[in-house]
Amino acid sequence: MDNSNLQIDKMLVLSTAHIMQETCEFLESRSCPLIVYPKHEYGYIILVYTDTEDDDKCDVIPECLKGLLEFAARQDCEWIMLDRDASICAELPSYEW
C-alpha cells in the first residue's frame, strides 16, 4: 500500500478544565462559528481556527477558547480534543466547574 499521499493531522489533547462551563454551551450552540464535534458528554473535537482576518467570527469566540486555539496553532496542531479525563496543561489557565 502506498501511503505517500495520506494526510495526517496533529491533534492537541487537553482537559475540558481549560474552558469555562459557559463555553461548553457556546460550543453546542448554533451561534458557534467553529467546526466542533461533540465527544458525547466527555468533551469536544474542534478544528483549530486561525483566520484572525474574520473579526465577526473572532468576536463571538470566548476568550478562554481563543487562548486554546492560539496555543494549539503555536504547537502546529490542526485539531484540539477537549476531554474531561485529559491532562491539565500548566501553561494554560484552568477553571473549576
Secondary structure, 3 states (H helix, E strand, C coil): CCCCCCCCCCEEEEEHHHCCHHHHHHHCCCCCCCCEEECCCCEEEEECCCCCCCHHHHHHCCHHHHHHHHHHHHCCCCEEEEECCCCCCCCCCCCCC
